[in-house]
């Protein structure tokens, strides 16, 4: 019997960051990658800013750890909404 597990990838882009969340087919781990970008003054021109990678952080989480992170975010957001 073969199982067909598909890879899932979510990318969120901001002005100076990129957050990627990936659940691969070869492992049950979830990879969370945060890329920080900085503006390159020399390569930027009016109307077209040029950003380059600055730092990259990767975190490997089990599905249970992902659930715990989501619950933590929900608690923070609920507390701020009630204030």
Order of alpha helices (4+ residues) and beta strands (2+ residues): beta-beta-beta-beta-alpha
